[in-house]
Amino acid sequence: MTRSLVPARFDPPPSGRSLDDFSDLVHLIYDAGLHPERWGATVAAIARSLGATKGLLFTPRLAPQHGGLVFPAGIAEKTLQLWGSRFIDKDIWAHAALAKGLFTGNHCWTDADLVPDREFVASSFYRDFLRDIDIRHVCGGVVFDEGPGLPITALSVFRGAAQPYFEAADVEWLRRLIPHVSRSLGFMRRLEMNRAQVASTRAAFDRLPFGVALLGRDMEVVYLNSAADKVLERRDGLALDAARRLEGSSGKARSPSLAHWLCGLKDGNLLEQPHFSEGFSVARTGTGPGAARRYFVQCAPVPESSGWGEPQDEARFVVFITDPLALRLPSRDRLMVVFQLTRAQADTALELARGASYKAVARKLGVSEETVRSHVKAIYPKTRVHRQADLVRLVLSLAQVAV
């Protein structure tokens, strides 16, 4: 029974909310602890209960590519990629909460408790980031303060500029929900340390408009995101064989199949393949409007213990699937502004996202391969990534791309 989660003794909820509302939310919270892929829907329900348009269960000081958690509601993946790669260090709200000691105990707060309004609207975090996605007010609370194996974790819900400020009743409502979020997420993390990270990463993949496949030790598919699933459902060039390996044809005589090409990457010296090679072009079949188009497949190794898969299906390679004719990468100027890259660094990132090897990038830019490697090394700290697969995913997340 839904109501069984409401304690026998329970103070009346804040005005406008009922015990039934509370109990329903608590059920969702503990269900997400058993099924971590449901955290996004749970965060969305909590946000709605607070009259908020967006929500985020996340690690404020640890971006996803560095082992952090992100379960969003109403926030696009490209926005999360920008936050993790460019604006996490400029998060004036998180810095204020940390400075005031609010990331401890059972603290909950609103933006009025963190930073004076005039200081907030003048900050780069608001002017260059939050304003564009219509986040103006926050109500947040501590899920975990920092401890062994549990980085600082917070739950925040957001309202836009046209919405009212959060009030004391909102803070009290969130304060009552947070302990349940903490128990549910903590239970999941303590028993299965990497489940939350895997769920967070795969939820991020599902929000991407291009195909992502994770491959195991024998190049078998261990995960497909929603976009990749849709590609396979079309049966117009890409498929899974009996061993669950990706299969497709280039359409050229005496050319290897996609499965053979992927196995060649597996059997090669990975230390000598720091890029996405030249990619593999898959001919599409059928008579529909997409028949003359192709799928472009890129593949890169994923280091062990990456957090991209559970122990029984640990990912060893990541594959990106795009339609080259539908791909509109962000402009060089946008990359220069967003990540503070030089012109040459932005050009290098774009060419890598298109699937070019270091040699091809060097030839296109008229520089040496060593110069390209130097550009990549300089790009990584600016974008807060440390491997090429993450850099390409970051650039593609800012593109207009679909399959």
C-alpha positions in Angstrom: 0.0 0.0 0.0 1.3 3.4 -0.9 0.3 5.0 2.4 2.4 2.5 4.4 5.5 4.6 4.0 4.0 7.5 6.0 5.0 7.3 9.7 2.3 6.9 12.2 3.4 10.2 13.8 4.0 12.8 11.1 3.7 16.5 11.4 1.3 18.2 9.0 3.1 18.9 5.6 3.7 22.4 4.4 0.7 24.3 3.1 -0.7 23.0 -0.2 0.8 19.5 0.1 -0.6 16.3 1.4 0.6 13.2 3.2 -0.5 11.3 0.1 1.8 13.4 -2.1 4.7 12.8 0.4 4.1 9.1 0.5 3.9 8.8 -3.3 7.3 10.6 -3.6 8.9 8.4 -1.0 7.8 5.3 -2.9 9.4 6.7 -6.0 12.6 7.5 -4.1 13.1 4.0 -2.7 12.1 2.4 -6.0 14.9 4.4 -7.7 17.3 2.9 -5.1 16.5 -0.6 -6.5 16.3 0.6 -10.2 18.8 3.5 -10.6 17.7 4.2 -14.2 14.6 5.7 -12.6 16.4 8.5 -10.7 15.7 10.9 -13.5 11.9 10.4 -13.3 12.1 10.6 -9.5 14.0 13.9 -9.6 11.4 15.2 -12.0 8.5 14.3 -9.6 10.2 16.0 -6.7 10.8 19.1 -8.8 7.1 19.2 -9.8 6.0 18.9 -6.2 8.0 22.1 -5.5 6.5 23.9 -8.5 9.9 23.8 -10.2 10.7 23.3 -13.9 14.1 21.6 -13.5 15.9 19.4 -11.0 19.3 17.8 -10.5 20.6 15.1 -8.2 24.4 15.5 -8.5 27.8 15.8 -7.1 28.5 19.6 -7.2 32.3 19.4 -7.0 32.8 16.3 -9.2 31.8 16.2 -12.9 30.5 13.0 -14.4 33.6 12.4 -16.5 35.6 12.3 -13.2 33.3 9.9 -11.4 30.5 12.2 -10.3 26.8 11.6 -10.4 24.3 13.5 -12.5 20.6 12.6 -12.6 18.7 15.6 -14.3 15.1 16.5 -14.9 14.3 19.1 -17.6 18.0 19.8 -18.3 19.5 18.9 -21.7 22.6 16.7 -22.0 24.5 19.5 -23.8 23.8 21.8 -20.8 25.2 19.2 -18.4 28.3 18.7 -20.6 28.9 22.5 -20.5 28.5 22.6 -16.8 30.9 19.7 -16.2 33.5 20.9 -18.7 33.4 24.7 -18.3 31.2 26.0 -15.5 31.6 23.6 -12.6 34.4 25.8 -11.3 32.2 28.9 -11.7 29.2 27.5 -9.8 28.7 30.5 -7.4 25.9 28.7 -5.6 28.0 25.6 -4.8 31.0 27.7 -3.8 28.8 29.7 -1.4 27.2 26.6 0.1 30.6 25.2 0.7 32.0 28.4 2.2 29.0 28.7 4.6 29.3 25.1 5.7 26.0 24.1 4.2 27.3 20.9 2.6 27.1 19.1 6.0 24.4 17.6 8.1 20.8 18.1 6.9 21.0 21.6 5.5 18.5 22.9 2.9 18.6 26.3 1.4 17.4 28.7 -1.3 19.4 31.1 -3.5 18.5 33.8 -1.0 20.6 31.9 1.6 23.6 31.6 -0.6 24.5 34.7 -2.5 23.0 38.3 -2.6 20.8 38.6 -5.7 22.9 41.5 -7.2 26.1 39.4 -6.9 24.4 36.4 -8.4 23.0 38.1 -11.5 26.4 39.8 -12.1 28.2 36.4 -12.0 29.5 34.6 -15.1 27.7 31.5 -13.9 24.4 33.3 -14.4 25.1 35.6 -17.3 27.0 33.1 -19.4 25.2 29.9 -18.4 22.1 29.8 -16.3 20.3 32.7 -17.9 20.4 30.9 -21.3 18.6 27.9 -19.8 16.2 30.0 -17.7 17.4 29.0 -14.2 17.0 31.8 -11.8 16.1 30.4 -8.4 17.3 27.3 -6.5 16.1 25.2 -3.6 18.6 22.6 -2.6 19.7 20.2 0.1 22.5 17.9 1.2 22.1 14.2 0.3 25.6 13.2 1.4 28.2 15.3 3.1 31.7 14.2 2.2 32.8 10.8 3.5 34.7 7.6 2.4 33.4 6.6 -1.0 30.6 9.2 -0.9 31.4 12.5 -2.4 29.4 15.6 -1.6 26.0 15.0 -3.2 23.1 17.5 -3.4 19.5 17.6 -4.7 18.5 20.9 -6.2 15.3 22.1 -8.0 15.1 25.2 -10.1 12.7 27.8 -11.2 12.9 30.3 -14.0 13.0 34.1 -14.1 9.3 34.4 -14.4 8.6 32.2 -11.4 8.5 33.2 -7.8 11.3 32.8 -5.3 11.2 29.6 -3.2 9.7 30.1 0.3 10.2 28.6 3.7 7.4 26.0 3.1 9.3 24.8 0.0 12.5 24.4 2.0 10.6 22.4 4.7 9.1 20.1 2.1 12.5 19.4 0.6 14.0 18.9 4.0 11.6 16.1 4.7 12.3 14.4 1.4 16.1 14.6 1.5 16.6 11.9 4.2 14.8 9.4 2.1 16.8 10.3 -1.0 20.0 9.9 1.2 19.0 6.5 2.5 17.9 5.2 -0.9 21.0 6.4 -2.8 23.3 5.5 0.1 22.0 2.0 0.3 22.5 1.6 -3.5 26.0 3.0 -3.4 27.2 1.0 -0.3 26.0 -2.3 -1.6 26.9 -1.9 -5.2 29.5 0.8 -5.4 29.5 1.4 -9.2 25.7 1.0 -9.9 25.0 4.7 -9.4 27.9 5.8 -11.6 26.9 3.3 -14.4 23.3 4.4 -14.2 24.3 8.1 -14.4 26.6 7.5 -17.4 24.1 5.5 -19.3 21.3 7.9 -18.6 23.5 10.6 -20.1 24.1 8.4 -23.2 20.3 8.0 -23.6 19.9 11.8 -23.7 22.2 12.0 -26.7 20.7 12.3 -30.2 23.3 10.1 -31.8 24.0 6.4 -31.4 26.2 5.1 -28.6 27.2 1.4 -28.2 29.4 -0.1 -25.5 31.3 -3.2 -26.4 32.7 -5.9 -24.2 36.0 -7.8 -24.3 35.0 -9.8 -27.5 33.5 -6.7 -29.1 30.0 -7.9 -28.2 27.4 -5.2 -27.5 26.8 -4.8 -23.8 24.8 -1.6 -24.0 22.9 0.5 -26.7 21.5 3.9 -26.0 18.0 4.9 -27.3 19.3 6.4 -30.5 21.4 3.3 -31.4 18.3 1.1 -30.7 16.3 3.1 -33.2 19.1 2.7 -35.8 19.0 -1.1 -35.4 15.2 -1.2 -35.5 15.4 0.3 -39.0 17.3 -2.7 -40.4 18.7 -0.5 -43.1 22.4 -1.2 -42.8 23.4 -1.9 -39.2 22.5 -5.0 -37.3 23.5 -7.3 -34.5 24.8 -10.8 -35.5 24.4 -14.0 -33.5 27.3 -13.1 -31.2 25.7 -9.6 -30.5 28.4 -7.9 -32.6 27.7 -4.9 -34.7 27.6 -5.8 -38.4 27.4 -3.7 -41.5 28.9 -3.4 -45.0 30.8 -0.5 -46.5 29.3 -1.4 -49.9 32.7 -1.6 -51.5 34.2 -4.7 -53.0 36.9 -6.5 -51.0 36.4 -4.2 -48.0 36.1 -5.7 -44.6 32.8 -5.8 -42.8 32.1 -3.6 -39.8 32.5 -6.6 -37.5 35.9 -7.4 -38.9 37.0 -3.8 -38.7 36.0 -3.6 -35.1 37.8 -6.9 -34.3 40.9 -5.5 -36.0 40.8 -2.6 -33.5 40.5 -5.1 -30.6 43.4 -7.2 -31.8 45.7 -4.2 -32.6 48.1 -2.4 -30.3 45.8 -0.1 -28.4 48.7 2.0 -27.2 49.2 3.0 -30.9 45.6 3.9 -31.4 44.9 7.0 -29.3 42.4 8.4 -31.9 39.2 7.1 -33.6 41.2 5.8 -36.5 39.5 6.8 -39.8 36.1 5.5 -38.8 33.9 3.1 -40.8 31.3 4.1 -43.3 28.3 1.8 -43.4 26.1 1.7 -46.5 22.4 2.0 -45.8 20.0 -0.3 -47.7 16.4 0.1 -48.7 14.5 2.5 -51.0 13.5 5.2 -48.5 14.9 8.7 -48.2 17.8 7.5 -46.2 19.0 4.9 -48.7 21.6 7.2 -50.3 23.0 8.1 -46.9 25.5 6.3 -44.7 26.2 5.7 -41.1 29.5 6.8 -39.8 31.0 4.6 -37.0 33.8 5.7 -34.7 35.3 3.4 -32.1 37.8 3.9 -29.3 39.0 1.9 -26.3 37.7 2.6 -22.9 40.1 2.1 -20.0 39.2 -0.6 -17.4 37.3 0.7 -14.3 35.9 3.5 -16.4 32.5 3.3 -14.6 30.8 2.8 -18.0 29.7 -0.8 -17.2 29.0 -3.2 -14.4 31.5 -5.9 -13.6 29.7 -8.6 -15.6 29.6 -6.5 -18.7 32.4 -4.0 -18.3 32.7 -1.9 -21.4 36.1 -2.1 -23.3 35.2 0.0 -26.3 32.8 2.8 -27.1 31.2 3.2 -30.5 29.5 6.4 -31.8 27.1 6.2 -34.7 26.2 9.3 -36.7 24.7 10.3 -40.0 27.4 12.5 -41.6 24.8 14.4 -43.7 22.8 15.2 -40.5 25.9 16.3 -38.5 26.3 20.0 -37.9 29.1 20.5 -35.5 29.4 23.6 -33.4 31.4 26.4 -34.9 35.0 27.0 -34.2 34.1 30.3 -32.6 31.6 28.7 -30.3 34.3 26.2 -29.0 36.7 29.0 -28.6 34.3 31.0 -26.5 32.8 28.2 -24.5 36.1 26.4 -23.6 38.5 29.2 -24.2 40.4 27.2 -26.8 42.8 28.7 -29.3 41.8 28.7 -33.0 44.1 25.8 -33.7 42.8 23.8 -30.7 39.2 24.4 -31.7 40.0 23.2 -35.3 41.7 20.1 -33.9 38.7 19.2 -31.7 36.3 19.6 -34.6 38.4 17.4 -36.9 38.6 14.7 -34.2 34.9 14.8 -33.8 34.5 14.2 -37.5 36.5 11.0 -37.1 39.8 12.1 -38.4 43.1 10.5 -37.2 46.0 12.5 -35.9 47.7 12.1 -39.3 44.6 13.4 -41.1 44.2 16.3 -38.7 47.8 17.2 -39.2 47.4 17.1 -43.0 44.2 19.2 -42.9 45.7 21.9 -40.6 49.2 21.9 -42.2 51.0 20.9 -39.1 52.9 17.9 -37.7 51.3 15.1 -35.9 53.3 16.1 -32.8 51.7 19.5 -32.9 48.3 17.9 -33.1 49.2 15.8 -30.0 50.3 19.0 -28.2 46.9 20.7 -29.1 45.0 17.7 -27.7 47.0 17.7 -24.5 46.2 21.4 -24.1 42.5 20.8 -24.9 42.0 18.2 -22.2 42.4 20.4 -19.1 40.3 23.2 -20.7 37.4 20.8 -21.3 37.9 18.8 -18.1 38.2 15.5 -20.0 41.2 13.2 -20.1 40.5 10.8 -23.0 39.6 11.3 -26.6 36.3 9.4 -26.5 35.0 12.0 -23.9 36.3 14.9 -26.0 34.4 13.7 -29.0 31.3 13.0 -27.0 31.5 16.5 -25.6 31.8 18.2 -29.0 29.0 16.0 -30.5 26.8 16.9 -27.6 27.0 20.5 -28.7 26.3 19.7 -32.3 23.0 19.4 -34.2 23.2 15.7 -34.9 20.9 12.8 -35.2 20.6 9.3 -36.6 
